[in-house]
Amino acid sequence: MPKLLLLRHGQSSFNNESKFCGWIDAPLTDTGREQANNTALLLKTNELTKDIPIHLLVTSRLQRAVCTSNIILEKIGRMDMDEIKTWRLNERHYGSFQGIKKNKILNEVGKEKFVYYRRGYSGCPPECDIESEFYKDTIRIAKFDPELREQPKLVPKCESLEMVINRLTPFWEGTILETLKKDENVLCVTHGSVVRGLLTILYNLTHEEVENLNIPNGMPILIEFDEIFKPKKWIYLEPEKAKIEAELVKHDGLN
């Protein structure tokens, strides 16, 4: 039965600096590149994945995900693979928080609101100033993504997780699921909020469940589907390491 490999990109410079990133096009750090290399090694050697052919790669339009994808494809010898880039797999747009250190926002709004903005299902940061330097990558992506160019009203100024799920669902149904239905396997390299959103769609997670779900960088998840394309339980290829790294994500910005 078909399989979906789901991955949050390797560590970016903004992850390393504990800043809200969103649609800012932050590069990978050396650690992020190592995480991408490690993912490729896992895919080639792990008992659960070493015999799984990957037919399609889908990723966002942000370089931290694209570079992670490229490193993986090169290391597994599949630079020929079909690939789709889409804004619908971009990280959540953090509005006016983008480019700001997380603990600065924490000090300004308090812990309760900070956690709500960062993890709440409906928590939406204030809109970004479209004249600010932190909106320039949003403008560039909108300029070059065919869908956003044709439908500028889709370009976000801020997003909640709920809004991410709404724009992610058509891509899941129209591209990823349709590929799986052809008995082809998909590698999806994306961002933390999108992984949380996709898991919410697939497993009908409650608001409380998804609010407590923390996705570490560079920790591949394997999802297998049954004959009616219902997902079986998701599995981290490095479960113990993923558990430790997820705790670090949970407390990011609260120190």
ABEGO torsion letter per residue (X at the ends): XBBBBBBBBBBBAAAAAGBBAEABBBBBBAAAAAAAAAAAAAAAABAAAAABBBABBBBBABAAAAAAAAAAAAAAGAAABBBBBBAAABBBBAEAABGBBAAAAAAAAEAAAAAAAAABAABBBBBBBAABAAAAAAAAAAAABAAAAABAAABBABBBAAAAAAAAAAAAAAAAAAAAAAGBBBBBBBBAAAAAAAAAAAAGBBAAAAAABBBBBGBBBBBBBBAAGBBBBBBBABAAAAAAAAAAAAABGAX
